[in-house]
Amino acid sequence: MTAYSQKLLEYCDGYTYETFKADSKTVEACVFNLSQLGELCHIVDKSFSSSHPEIPWQEIYGLRNRIVHDYEGINLRLVWEIITGDIPPLLEALQKLI
């Protein structure tokens, strides 16, 4: 999970929301990595995820479902806010688990 989180931050390094939404390759790469994070959250052992409530397992999986089932309707502003606001603390929490 850390690799996907790191990629999201790397892909968007130096970007603003405006440059992000104008770069379709970066948008697609980020959406893919967010969906992969969700997939991994879904297969994490339930006892492990229960013992680490600092990771929003269900929310990440829920985002994956929204991405996979409504790709054309993805809210890029929300994706950007997740990458810039939620991924840095998520990555920090994940790194503490390692």
N, C-alpha and C positions, 0 to 999 in steps of 0.2 A: 504494500500500500504506500510505503514511503516513496517508492520510485515514481508512481503515478502522481503523487502530490508534488514531488520535486519537479517533474516535467511540466506540470501546470504552471508552477511559478517561473520556471525557466522560459517557457514559451511566451509568457506575458511580461517578462522583465523589460522595463523601459516603455511599456505600452500605456496608453491612456484608454479609457473606454472607447473613445472615437477611433483610435488606431486599431484596437482590438476588433471592433465590429466590422471594420472595413477590410480586415484580413481574413478571408474565408478559410484559408488553410489553417491558420492559427485557431480560428473558431472551431473548425471540425476536429482538429487535434485535441483541443481542450474538452470538447463535448465527449469525444471518445474516452479520454482519460477519466473524466468524471463518471462515465458509465462503467468503466472498468473498476473504479473504486467501489461503486455500488455492488457490482458482481462479487467482489471479494468480501464485502460486508455481509452479503447473504450467505456465504459459505463458511464464515467463521463459526467455530464451535460455540453453541449457545452458552455453555458455562463460562467460556472465555469472555465472550462479549458481556455477559452479566457481571463478571468480576471487574470489568473496565467501563463503567458508565461514563467516564470522561470522553469517550469516543461516541459520537452520535450515530451509532450503527444503523438504526432504523431510518433516520433522516437521510443518510447517504444512500441507502438502498431505495428509499422513496424517490429521491432525485433520479436515480438510475431508471426507475420505472417511468417517470415523467419523460425522460429523454428518449427511451426506447419506444414508448408508445405514442409519442407526439412530437417527433423530430421537427416537423415543419413549424410547430407552434412554440418552439423553445424561446423563452424570454432571455435574450442576450444580456440585458441589464442584470437579471438575476444571476446568470452564469458568471458575469464579471464580478458581481458582489461576492459570490461564493468563492471565486478564485482569490480575490484580493483581501477579503475579510475573514473567510472561514478556513481556507486552506493553510495559511501560515500557523495558526494555533493547532490545527489538526496535525500537521506535520510534526510540530513540537511534541504533541502528546504521543504520537506514534513512535517517535524516536526514543521517548522515555520507556516505551514498552520493549524496545529491542535490547 
